[in-house]
Amino acid sequence: MATTYTSNAALAVPAFKDRNYHTPINADLAALDATAAIGSLAVTIPTAERPTSTSLNIKVAPGSFVNSFDQVVTYAGVATFAVSASTTSYVFLSDSGTLFALAAWPTTPHCRLAVVVAGASTLTSIADARIPWGVAAVNRPGAIFVSTFDATVANTVTETTVIGSGWGTATVPANRLYAGSAIRVTASGILSCTGTPTLNMKLKVGGTAVVSTGAVALAGTVSNAAWRLEATLILRTIGASGTMRPMGRFWFDNAAHTGLMEGMPSTTTFVYDTTAAKLIDISATWGTAAAGNTITGANVVIESLN
């Protein structure tokens, strides 16, 4: 009998010339099958049909997963579940734990199980697609990007970003958002100017300005005055022709330190293709190039709110 074991799962390792080695091997197989990362929610052909598929049915083992609300969802399993003939089915559990087999993965939160290819009357293949203990297409609340370096726009009339490099990514991945997804963009820093030059601040999504201040005349000469921009983006519909509504505001200090605010309104939604990745950016454009006209983005945070 085995006297040594694997370091992680403590599986028996038969020694050279051991007798009855099938005993520890069978025990190892049973232990592996019972492990959540292997056996839980596994998609296979039905028990009665093994080893070869004789129908369009699949079997899904019982198990649990954590949904997009950080709730543990337990699925009881099913002995037989029919998929469509002559097609590829994407088998998954909805965020609430309902089993589906559709022609593509959904863009709403879900727990992926398997990709099943079916012929006219039997199954051709089953490919495991599980992401252990989690769900796909979920955008958990929290920061997705935090700047750790400044970005300065000075002595130029060229539109330039005020977002420096940092932690995370300012690009929202494809198929990450769903109807009702909300993103908040907050930026702050310092600016200086001589006289009353104009400054145009833009919030851009996928390279397109979605809201802006327009060319705002600054209120006299200032040095290292504070500024802050805040905007929210709310997705209303998904897909290649999805829609999003942005709104924002831009505050900046003046020489008297009384503070001024410019709205960054939108009168309608804009097209947001959720099937493509989108970069979120903030740009600044000075109306006059002068050595004293500078704006620095210091602290930029892009957050997913839900």
Secondary structure, 3 states (H helix, E strand, C coil): CCCEECCCCCCEECCCCCCCCHHHHHHHHHHHHHCHHHHCCCEECCHHHCCCCCCCEEEECCEEEECCCCCEEEECCEEEEECCCCCEEEEEEECCCCEEEECCCCCCCEEEEEEEEECCCCEEEEEECCCCCCCECCCCCEEEEEECCCEEEECCCCCEECCCCEEECCEECCCCCCCCCEEEEEEEEEEEECCCCEEEEEEEECCEEEEECCCEECCCCEEEEEEEEEEEEEEEECCCCCEEEEEEEEEECCCCCCCEEEEECCCCCEECCCCCCEEEEEEEEECCCCCCCEEEEEEEEEEECC
